[in-house]
Amino acid sequence: MRKTVTILIATILGVTCCLGVSSCYASANMGLETRYNRSIPSVDAFFPRVDGSFVGDPMPMVADNRFNVFYLNDIRGGGDLGVHAFHLLETEDLYHYTNHSEILPYINDLKNPELLLGTGSIIKVGDVWHAWYTAHNANVFPVESIMHATSSDKLNWVKHPEDTILPSANYSGNDFRDPNVTWIPEKNEYWMLITTRQNGKGVIAKYRSKDLKNWEDDGIFFKNDTVSDNANLECPTLLFFNGKWYLSFSDQWPNRLTQYRYANSPDGPFVKPTNYSVDGAGFYAGKTAIKDDRLYVFGWNPTKSPNSDQGNIDWAGNLVVHELVQNSDGSLSSVMPKELNAVIKNRTAATLPLTPNQNLKNITTNFGKIDTAFYQPLPKKSLIEGSIKGSQYGAILSFGVEDSRIHEAPLNIVFNKKVNKVLFYNSQLDALPRVKPELGLNVDLQGDISLKVLIENEIAVFYINDKAAFTVRMYGMVDKPWAISSDTTENPTINLQINTLN
């Protein structure tokens, strides 16, 4: 059932709003952080963020043949009470981004529902842009509600508090967020998916509308089928691609994976494939978008405080984008977007075979004997590509190596063919396998291991066998040698090259 409220907002703490009317212009007096952000007109990066702030929960949509990446802007240690205004990055090639900066502000008032903005979705109908987004404030109840704003140019927005959707008694007032609006041709109506909870379980609710104004609660759309059914299913998307309907979401705990399901009808039933995640937990809050009949997923890779591999994992970080390729059974594979391949081709300053500067044989470790090839530090922007052949057990890529002391290598990516997993250990190689990996992903590793590893500063995305993506942030990788190790009985062939990117 649709419920609405009218929010009366006072001009408090320097925020310009409206009082007693049904809509108000989304504008605010800019703080120092916003003024600085607006002074940066563009960002050129494989994994972008604007200096001084961080990307959280991207909300991609395509218009005029360009990606419009709306996102929650995270400023750490800012002077405001509120957080997470909507910002906008626009790009055609996923490398050169125009920074439109803040387009939808929070309300800097402890009593206002919009003290913190949460994830939503943006669509364009005719000449009108519509944004549905989450209002969050732990000082009021319900803590979360769904808000609506419109724009004629995607940069200047009018909020419509009269369109607010509050959670009904069926749903949790503390968890009612992340609206995603999709046109459903079969039903001749719009659906809004909402992350919420019912009876202690994480669910996705569905609301229906003919006019984008009046919304009807249509009950539970999807029940949690993850390893922990009480986890919230965050940032859902629903879209039709190449004959299938794809539902995506991120489980808030314990694995924090961006997952997907697919069906022949928007009503389901939705199939859970064997490899149901688009990346490991180094990629979160992924939302999908279609451009030129190709499917993409946009998420964020978290930073760590204080810029240390041993630090605590932060909320928000850098934008990461994968292309999703449909397999014959309807499942999806994560690959490097063609746009980034084209950028890499144009920016390659040098391409050289990956040649070790030292080889050590029969190194005794706590888990067996290995042979190791050591390599020079990687360029800050680079691409490793090729294959590792003839490896029965897999391989270990170690980063942050000091003086060929492979036992003490602190950052290790393990391609474990025995269990068909790629694992990231944020611990010394000699501690394997007694310690738990920080990240992991199921991927078929049988046969040769084909790799594309895109590196920018401390972030590396491993594209494996044209099937899977594995995103890792490794601060200790920068300016340090690295190594490839294998079981001493194998003698695999390492056919890799390094592309230095300018």
Secondary structure, DSSP 8 states (H G I E B T S, - for coil): ------------TT----SSSS-EE------HHHHHHHT--EEE-SS---TT-EEEEEEEEEETTEEEEEEEEE-TT-SSS-B--EEEEEESSSSEEEEEEEEE-----TTSGGGEEEEEEEEEETTEEEEEEEEE-TTSSSSEEEEEEEESSSSSEEE-GGG-B---TTS-SSSEEEEEEEEETTTTEEEEEEEEEETTEEEEEEEEESSSS--EEEEEEEE--SS-TTS-EEEEEEEEETTEEEEEEEE-SSS--EEEEEESSTT---B--SS-BSS-TTSEEEEEEEETTEEEEEEEEEEEETSSTTSEEEEEEEEEEEEEEE-TTS-EEEE--HHHHHHHHHHEEEEEE---SEEEEEEEETTEEEEEEEE----SEEEEEEEEES-SSEEEEEES--TT-GGG--EEEEEETTTTEEEEE-S-GGGTTTS--SEEEE----S-EEEEEEEETTEEEEEETTTEEEEEE-GGGTTS-EEEEEETTT--EEEEEEEEE-
